[in-house]
Amino acid sequence: MGFWVRTLLVTVPPSELEEALAGHLEHLRRLKSDGRLRAAGELGDGDGFLEIFEAADRREAEAVARSSPLVEDGLATWMLREWEELSL
C-alpha cells in the first residue's frame, strides 16, 4: 500500500457543481470510513481540491481518482501523483 495525491481542478462554473459536489463529498466520506483517506481539502481559490489517500498500486489509485462524480460527470480534471511522507 502507498499514498497518492489527487488534485482536482473544476472546469465549470460553480452553479453547475451542486449535485456532483454532494456526490464528491460522499465519495470522500466513503474513503474516510474505509480508512483510506489521509487528508482532503479545497484549494485556496475555490477552484479545486487536493486529497491524499491510500491505494495498493497505481491501477487502484487511478480507479479511485476516476470514481469521483466530479470526474465522472466531466466537471473536473485530475492529476495523480504518488506521495511519500517524510519521517521528521
KAKASUL-V706906 format. One record per residue. N is the residue number from 1. SS is DSSP state (h for helix, s for strand, l for the rest). OMEGA is omega in radians with two decimals (none if undefined). Layout:
# KAKASUL-V706906
n;ss;omega
N;SS;OMEGA
N;SS;OMEGA
This chain:
# KAKASUL-V706906
n;ss;omega
1;l;3.09
2;s;3.13
3;s;-3.10
4;s;3.08
5;s;3.04
6;s;3.01
7;s;3.08
8;s;3.04
9;s;-3.11
10;s;-3.07
11;l;-3.12
12;l;3.10
13;l;-3.14
14;h;-3.12
15;h;-3.12
16;h;-3.01
17;l;-2.88
18;h;-3.07
19;h;-3.12
20;h;3.13
21;h;3.08
22;h;3.10
23;h;3.11
24;h;3.12
25;h;3.07
26;h;3.06
27;h;3.12
28;h;3.10
29;h;3.10
30;h;3.10
31;h;3.13
32;h;-3.12
33;h;3.06
34;l;-3.13
35;l;-3.06
36;l;-3.10
37;s;-3.13
38;s;-3.13
39;s;3.09
40;s;3.11
41;s;3.12
42;s;3.09
43;l;-3.01
44;l;-3.13
45;l;-3.14
46;l;-3.09
47;l;3.13
48;s;-3.05
49;s;3.02
50;s;-3.12
51;s;3.06
52;s;-3.10
53;s;-3.11
54;s;3.08
55;s;-3.09
56;l;-3.10
57;l;-3.10
58;h;-3.12
59;h;3.12
60;h;3.13
61;h;3.11
62;h;3.09
63;h;3.09
64;h;-3.10
65;h;-3.12
66;h;-2.98
67;l;3.07
68;l;3.06
69;h;3.10
70;h;3.12
71;h;-3.11
72;h;-3.12
73;l;3.10
74;l;-3.09
75;l;-3.12
76;s;2.98
77;s;-3.10
78;s;3.05
79;s;-3.09
80;s;3.11
81;s;3.02
82;s;-3.06
83;s;3.08
84;l;-3.14
85;l;3.09
86;l;3.03
87;l;-3.10
88;l;none
